[in-house]
Amino acid sequence: MTSLDERFSQLATDHAPGQEVRQTCSDLASLAIGSALPGRAVDFSHGDVDAFTPAPGAFDDFVNGVQMGGKRAYTEYRGDASIRLQLAARLASFIGAPVTGDDDMIITPGSQGALFLALAATVGAGDKVAIVQPDYFANRKLVQFLDAQVVPVRLDYLHGDPAAGLDLPALEHAFRTGVKVFVFSNPNNPTGVVYSQAEIARIGELAQRYGVTVIVDQLYARLCYSGTTYTHLRAVARADHPIITLMGPSKTESLSGYRLGVALAPPAIITRMEQLQAIVSLRAAGYCQSVLQGWFAEPEGWMAQRIALHQAIRDRLYRQFSDAGIKTRLPQAGSYLFLTLPPLRVAPVDFVRLLRYQAQVIVTPGSEFSPHAGDSVRLNFSQDHDAAQNAASRLIAMIARYRQ
Amino acid sequence: MTSLDERFSQLATDHAPGQEVRQTCSDLASLAIGSALPGRAVDFSHGDVDAFTPAPGAFDDFVNGVQMGGKRAYTEYRGDASIRLQLAARLASFIGAPVTGDDDMIITPGSQGALFLALAATVGAGDKVAIVQPDYFANRKLVQFLDAQVVPVRLDYLHGDPAAGLDLPALEHAFRTGVKVFVFSNPNNPTGVVYSQAEIARIGELAQRYGVTVIVDQLYARLCYSGTTYTHLRAVARADHPIITLMGPSKTESLSGYRLGVALAPPAIITRMEQLQAIVSLRAAGYCQSVLQGWFAEPEGWMAQRIALHQAIRDRLYRQFSDAGIKTRLPQAGSYLFLTLPPLRVAPVDFVRLLRYQAQVIVTPGSEFSPHAGDSVRLNFSQDHDAAQNAASRLIAMIARYRQ
């Protein structure tokens, strides 16, 4: 059993996206080379909801929720029944598998809340949990917090094309040797790669064969670029297999400020997640739940335009970095770009701090996503197009300046 | 180590307030005596935010948050720095002890969120945690979920007057025999009693002597009735002692629909709570955090009037139940009334269901709050005055009907 002190020491958030404001800069002057690079500050640690504003109608839906008063303030812990019903049809059509919204869905405070509930409902102390490297940092941290055992499986995203690049033999070995739960994001965060149909089919097949529960975080599944085929695990797996699908309107739809997430799973798992939500946060903010009424019901063409605008930024940044000889893979979905830095004269973590200090550019260190990605950085390119382009140029200039 | 199945079996929410809608009624017809009692439905399981509307300005503060856009959507995990600073002065003045708002405060999704983080940050598997019986049901459930050991201490609230009635020798015995954390609500939920100055001083003294961390849930501390003296543990304890004070604007201020809570604690504990929040829910909904700007800054006289209106309902219901010979204690604060039912011809849990089925009155079974309170029910009397009075009459009639 791991002590509480040890478990918390693994949860450090010093380099987590959004926490940069808590870092000190007093030692940076001695490391810095050259002078400041002027330009509009860009925070690539998360999307800019001022550049990509919330879906139309979201605020009106919220106001309607407030006007409903007590009925909307105090929903069932799993979320308002009428909203769940409304979402069920839309999610079933998106995913291509049945969803009732009654006993197979829970509304959570953000998809982060859904991820926590999903893992805490299925993982006990000492259990083996397979995670992907690199993947969303909270996957690893949650497994460690639950005092379970992390079994890493590599994603060779740089060379996986046309697949995502998951090491499927290693996954099978992990499953065969006692893994109970497998958690992964698709599209992958931080790389933006999408698992191929063959990979998803194989994951479903192995999970079935070895009785492994699978949690798939599909937060960016709506933001797929042209030429990308997205396969929903829920649609290819057997209906009775324990698959937990996490979705949420935070990212693509710029609704992060309302903190909403949704999980789909077999009834027994949803019941546990609700029992846990009842003591962890009660429910997603009642009034905010109303905002889900407009989700997957945006005006004709709105989502297509949002994708096109992101694709244009993706293409621009990808070309800039490729031209500068910086290794990355073209993201197939989502708004993350994961760069491999060349060898530098300072530690990558210090480079990230210098980047903020000298060039007003915030990125997230790759070490958050994998112990093998210490030389990488993640950029969320859901930003103002020109500002992102200029910030990318400053990042390239900083790399040139600090290159060994 | 307790298995995951066992831990979840302890988390049942079937009788939790607000979950009544998930119960089936098919077996009730065979138990029912007499016909339906007509009247306006009253849900005493929580306050009626339509009867007591949110504090003025709350909605405008929310709208301002939305207009701030990204800056407010993505706050530090511990909450927006400017809001914490603003709250610090107000909370310091309310509590009578210093609060900086920088490293000693975290904003959470509801005070439920704060309670979870406080316990999870201080309690490890196997640790002994003292809880009060009766007290808020999530205290017990959280300790069990964390695989820690519950050490119950009785509150003889019916006979404690003028104190709350905590068994202080039993508390000392618990502390002396290895309790690491003590968690309790003050005002007590479900009874509405307030711990006396002597009780709080003694709790502080014992905690100091035995090195026990204390979590005090002060959710209803603003709603104190005339003649009640409220003592803040944080104000009487030594500044360096690990006291976690939980507050929130959900209840008295009718802001539950925004899901906001606040915890005050020494920096090392706040850091842990933030690390955990980062993987559990990230942060309180950013736009909702703006609503805290009006907290403790309501218009002159607003809170006094709210207290007076609640006191009038309390007095009315207390008289009704006393006149009918139903045992209870006059609540000193908050909006809960805890009734002892006389021996009935049906199990108390079935009586609660019959009450809903026949009389349109929802109450919460006492068994949620203590294994020794199976014959009690909790009423949240923050309701429309007349509706509450009529519902109380129906409850009294139902007790008469089912009395042995």
Interface residues (C-beta under 8 A of the other chain):
Chain A: M1 S3 L4 R7 F8 L11 A12 T13 A16 G18 Q19 V21 R22 H46 D48 V49 D50 T53 F59 G65 V66 G69 G70 R72 A73 Y74 T75 E76 Y77 A81 P109 G110 Q112 G113 L115 F116 A121 T122 V123 G124 A125 G126 A138 K141 L142 F145 D147 S256 G257 Y258 R259 R272 E274 Q275 L276 A278 I279 V280 S281 L282 R283 A284 A285 G286 Y287 C288
Chain B: M1 S3 L4 R7 F8 L11 A12 T13 A16 G18 Q19 V21 R22 H46 D48 V49 D50 T53 F59 F62 G65 V66 G69 G70 R72 A73 Y74 T75 E76 Y77 A81 P109 G110 Q112 G113 L115 F116 A121 T122 V123 G124 A125 G126 A138 K141 L142 F145 D147 S256 G257 Y258 R259 R272 E274 Q275 L276 A278 I279 V280 S281 L282 R283 A284 A285 G286 Y287 C288
